[in-house]
Amino acid sequence: MALETEQLVRVLMAERNKLLAYTWSITGDFALCEDVVQEVALLALDKGREVADEPRLRVWLRRSARLKALESLRGKSKTPPPLSDEVLDKLEAHWEPYDVRGELSESSLVEMLRACFQRLTDKQRNLLSLRYAKQLRSGQIAERLRMKVETVYRSLTRAHRNLANCIEDAISSKKRVAGDE
């Protein structure tokens, strides 16, 4: 099933900042990466309808951005990209799990997040609630809880890591149940 223009635009808008960051990591030139992302967007509107679904479109966009960025560097006789092909390949591999997440419905991810949030310690849940629900900065949290700012940073980092690990486990379990692994 081909993607509709509306879907293409929605994915392009959602992925724009990631594509900018990715192309900047290749070119090291913000103006050039803006141009590259615009070229990729135009190319996506022209050829993107041939892509089967949104997760594959995300992969296609990133690979197109990489190729266009390298092409632009060669065309402008710029210095070689700041990152080697080996590093770019590793970046590409790093992005793949995020592409897989795109196959899960948003509601499924929200349910996983809720379940994983409940598995955190009371202290971690409280810290995350203060940080995100109350939108307090780390210094404000430290003040409120009479903690050192460094302790708040470490505790938030630990909470984020525990949440991420739990979600990764939930995604892996869901894939095993679905027979994808």
C-alpha positions as a Python dict, from the first residue, in 0.01 Angstrom:
ca = {
    (1, 'M'): (0, 0, 0),
    (2, 'A'): (145, 335, -102),
    (3, 'L'): (157, 630, 132),
    (4, 'E'): (-72, 927, 88),
    (5, 'T'): (64, 1282, 63),
    (6, 'E'): (-81, 1363, 405),
    (7, 'Q'): (114, 1075, 562),
    (8, 'L'): (432, 1182, 384),
    (9, 'V'): (404, 1538, 511),
    (10, 'R'): (327, 1423, 865),
    (11, 'V'): (634, 1197, 873),
    (12, 'L'): (851, 1465, 714),
    (13, 'M'): (749, 1716, 980),
    (14, 'A'): (804, 1467, 1261),
    (15, 'E'): (1145, 1364, 1129),
    (16, 'R'): (1272, 1710, 1022),
    (17, 'N'): (1480, 1786, 1331),
    (18, 'K'): (1631, 1437, 1335),
    (19, 'L'): (1722, 1471, 968),
    (20, 'L'): (1878, 1813, 1031),
    (21, 'A'): (2086, 1673, 1316),
    (22, 'Y'): (2189, 1372, 1108),
    (23, 'T'): (2289, 1575, 802),
    (24, 'W'): (2470, 1827, 1021),
    (25, 'S'): (2671, 1539, 1169),
    (26, 'I'): (2777, 1456, 813),
    (27, 'T'): (2833, 1805, 670),
    (28, 'G'): (2922, 2015, 973),
    (29, 'D'): (2751, 2305, 792),
    (30, 'F'): (2407, 2410, 911),
    (31, 'A'): (2315, 2602, 595),
    (32, 'L'): (2413, 2304, 382),
    (33, 'C'): (2218, 2059, 597),
    (34, 'E'): (1908, 2282, 568),
    (35, 'D'): (1943, 2262, 190),
    (36, 'V'): (1991, 1885, 203),
    (37, 'V'): (1680, 1832, 418),
    (38, 'Q'): (1477, 2049, 180),
    (39, 'E'): (1604, 1844, -115),
    (40, 'V'): (1513, 1522, 64),
    (41, 'A'): (1166, 1658, 142),
    (42, 'L'): (1108, 1742, -225),
    (43, 'L'): (1239, 1403, -328),
    (44, 'A'): (1010, 1236, -73),
    (45, 'L'): (706, 1420, -206),
    (46, 'D'): (800, 1308, -556),
    (47, 'K'): (914, 950, -495),
    (48, 'G'): (809, 879, -136),
    (49, 'R'): (468, 750, -237),
    (50, 'E'): (645, 439, -362),
    (51, 'V'): (751, 352, -5),
    (52, 'A'): (525, 91, 154),
    (53, 'D'): (475, 232, 504),
    (54, 'E'): (584, 495, 756),
    (55, 'P'): (867, 299, 926),
    (56, 'R'): (1023, 228, 587),
    (57, 'L'): (975, 593, 491),
    (58, 'R'): (1178, 699, 797),
    (59, 'V'): (1463, 469, 692),
    (60, 'W'): (1436, 593, 332),
    (61, 'L'): (1447, 958, 446),
    (62, 'R'): (1757, 904, 657),
    (63, 'R'): (1941, 712, 386),
    (64, 'S'): (1845, 973, 128),
    (65, 'A'): (1967, 1247, 360),
    (66, 'R'): (2301, 1071, 401),
    (67, 'L'): (2347, 1028, 27),
    (68, 'K'): (2238, 1386, -52),
    (69, 'A'): (2466, 1526, 220),
    (70, 'L'): (2768, 1338, 86),
    (71, 'E'): (2673, 1438, -268),
    (72, 'S'): (2650, 1804, -163),
    (73, 'L'): (2992, 1791, 1),
    (74, 'R'): (3146, 1647, -314),
    (75, 'G'): (2964, 1897, -537),
    (76, 'K'): (3082, 2196, -337),
    (77, 'S'): (3440, 2068, -310),
    (78, 'K'): (3404, 2085, 64),
    (79, 'T'): (3640, 1917, 300),
    (80, 'P'): (3562, 1552, 371),
    (81, 'P'): (3278, 1492, 614),
    (82, 'P'): (3377, 1526, 979),
    (83, 'L'): (3261, 1170, 1042),
    (84, 'S'): (3407, 870, 863),
    (85, 'D'): (3194, 620, 673),
    (86, 'E'): (3253, 374, 958),
    (87, 'V'): (3107, 617, 1212),
    (88, 'L'): (2816, 698, 979),
    (89, 'D'): (2745, 324, 945),
    (90, 'K'): (2742, 293, 1323),
    (91, 'L'): (2503, 588, 1346),
    (92, 'E'): (2280, 417, 1091),
    (93, 'A'): (2280, 98, 1299),
    (94, 'H'): (2199, 303, 1608),
    (95, 'W'): (1888, 448, 1438),
    (96, 'E'): (1745, 109, 1338),
    (97, 'P'): (1581, 30, 1674),
    (98, 'Y'): (1400, 363, 1653),
    (99, 'D'): (1267, 264, 1313),
    (100, 'V'): (1130, -59, 1463),
    (101, 'R'): (952, 142, 1731),
    (102, 'G'): (769, 318, 1449),
    (103, 'E'): (595, -10, 1375),
    (104, 'L'): (431, -8, 1717),
    (105, 'S'): (117, 192, 1758),
    (106, 'E'): (138, 506, 1966),
    (107, 'S'): (-118, 370, 2211),
    (108, 'S'): (89, 54, 2252),
    (109, 'L'): (396, 261, 2339),
    (110, 'V'): (193, 471, 2583),
    (111, 'E'): (72, 156, 2758),
    (112, 'M'): (429, 25, 2779),
    (113, 'L'): (542, 358, 2921),
    (114, 'R'): (265, 354, 3184),
    (115, 'A'): (349, 0, 3292),
    (116, 'C'): (721, 74, 3305),
    (117, 'F'): (663, 397, 3497),
    (118, 'Q'): (480, 196, 3764),
    (119, 'R'): (780, -37, 3797),
    (120, 'L'): (1008, 252, 3898),
    (121, 'T'): (1075, 325, 4262),
    (122, 'D'): (856, 583, 4438),
    (123, 'K'): (1153, 821, 4444),
    (124, 'Q'): (1212, 784, 4068),
    (125, 'R'): (842, 831, 3988),
    (126, 'N'): (836, 1141, 4208),
    (127, 'L'): (1146, 1287, 4041),
    (128, 'L'): (1010, 1225, 3691),
    (129, 'S'): (672, 1371, 3787),
    (130, 'L'): (836, 1684, 3924),
    (131, 'R'): (1054, 1714, 3615),
    (132, 'Y'): (793, 1652, 3347),
    (133, 'A'): (444, 1693, 3496),
    (134, 'K'): (535, 1996, 3705),
    (135, 'Q'): (805, 2106, 3454),
    (136, 'L'): (1058, 2186, 3725),
    (137, 'R'): (1426, 2219, 3645),
    (138, 'S'): (1683, 2008, 3827),
    (139, 'G'): (1782, 2300, 4050),
    (140, 'Q'): (1420, 2356, 4151),
    (141, 'I'): (1375, 1985, 4223),
    (142, 'A'): (1691, 1983, 4434),
    (143, 'E'): (1566, 2282, 4628),
    (144, 'R'): (1221, 2132, 4682),
    (145, 'L'): (1354, 1792, 4791),
    (146, 'R'): (1657, 1932, 4977),
    (147, 'M'): (1901, 1741, 4759),
    (148, 'K'): (2218, 1836, 4577),
    (149, 'V'): (2166, 1922, 4210),
    (150, 'E'): (2421, 1655, 4113),
    (151, 'T'): (2217, 1397, 4303),
    (152, 'V'): (1905, 1501, 4114),
    (153, 'Y'): (2092, 1468, 3782),
    (154, 'R'): (2219, 1121, 3871),
    (155, 'S'): (1879, 1008, 3999),
    (156, 'L'): (1699, 1136, 3689),
    (157, 'T'): (1958, 966, 3467),
    (158, 'R'): (1905, 639, 3654),
    (159, 'A'): (1527, 674, 3626),
    (160, 'H'): (1552, 744, 3250),
    (161, 'R'): (1783, 444, 3205),
    (162, 'N'): (1548, 214, 3401),
    (163, 'L'): (1251, 338, 3200),
    (164, 'A'): (1436, 291, 2870),
    (165, 'N'): (1549, -61, 2966),
    (166, 'C'): (1197, -156, 3067),
    (167, 'I'): (1052, -26, 2739),
    (168, 'E'): (1322, -205, 2536),
    (169, 'D'): (1236, -528, 2721),
    (170, 'A'): (865, -473, 2657),
    (171, 'I'): (928, -412, 2286),
    (172, 'S'): (1143, -727, 2264),
    (173, 'S'): (874, -930, 2440),
    (174, 'K'): (606, -796, 2209),
    (175, 'K'): (820, -887, 1906),
    (176, 'R'): (881, -1239, 2042),
    (177, 'V'): (509, -1290, 2100),
    (178, 'A'): (439, -1166, 1747),
    (179, 'G'): (704, -1406, 1615),
    (180, 'D'): (924, -1132, 1470),
    (181, 'E'): (1244, -1251, 1641),
}
